[in-house]
Amino acid sequence: MRKVYLIFSCCLLALAACNNGNTTNNSGNADSTKAAATAARESAHSKLSNAGTTLLMTVVTKYYALKNALVATKAASADTTAMELVAATDSLQSFLQNNYSKDDTVTVYDKLHPYLDTILTQSKQVSAVKDETCEKQRLAFGIVSSAVYGLLKNVDLKNAGIYHEYCPMAFNEKGAFWLSDDPDIKNPYFGKKMMECGEVMDSL
């Protein structure tokens, strides 16, 4: 009986050790992922000044928050994060207007203005729509995603760790893109219904 008890105790200790090891590894993975994302933001550069690139990356961060709300199908969070994206885009637009619209020729601001306006208009639409399923919000989000991608390409953003991802099944198989800081697919157009539907098309 004593031998059985000792064997049982050893098994429990071994299991506890394994669980502690797993917790440490998961925590370490989360920390390293967060550190990589921070490093990517800090090393990002574009045609804009450092101040402009920082404001641009704030827009990207707020966009990610909106995307994550739709992945989780949380309409209230989507409302809130959409308005945070509006505020960040407003700040970037004001900065560009004050610093990049003084030439007689076509300016950086002139080129970026259509993308900024689309992000503002469609983000406000996400917030205005009241739909617990998030389906109507996702329609506007698809347009926001295209505008954010166009904005980033036009300022030649690099080293930002941004993945351009695509789902061919979105919107009745018309397909739609989104941006992510993670190459693992978490689909904002379907959420839990088809979380892993999609692929990485390119990266910035």
C-alpha positions, 0 to 999 in steps of 0.5 A: 500500500505504501508503494502505491502511495509513493508511486501516486505521489511521484506521478502527481509531482511529475504532472505538476512540474509539467504544468509549471513548465507549460505555463512558463513556456506559454508566458514566454511565448506571449512575451516574445510575441509582444516584444516582436510586435513592439520591435516591429513598430519601433523599426518601422519606417516610411516616406513620412518623418519619424513623427508622421510614421509614429502617428501612422503606426497609431492608426495601424494599432487602432485598426488592429483593435477593430479587427480583433473586435470583429474576430471576436464578434463583439459589436460593442467593442467594434463601435468603440475601437472604430471611433478610436480609429477615427481619432487616430486618423484625424490626428494623422490627417491634421499632421499631414495637412500641416506638414505635407501640403505646402507645394504647388505640385501634387503633395503627399497629403493630396495622394493620401487624402482619399485613403484617409477620408475613406478610413474616417467615413467607413470607421464612423459607419462601423460605429453607427451600425447597431448589429450584434452579429457584426455582419454590417460592420464587417462590410464597412471594415472591408472598405477600411482594410483596403484604404489602410493598405492603400495608405501604407503602400503609398507611404512605402511603409517597411519593417512594420511586421504587417501581414496582408491576409485574404479570405476568398469566402468573405461576402458570398465568395467575393473575397476580402482582405485585412491586415494583421500583426500575426501571420496566423489566420484569425478571420475578422469576416467570419469570426468563430464560424471560419476562424482559420479561413484565409492566407497571407498574401504579402507583408510590409 
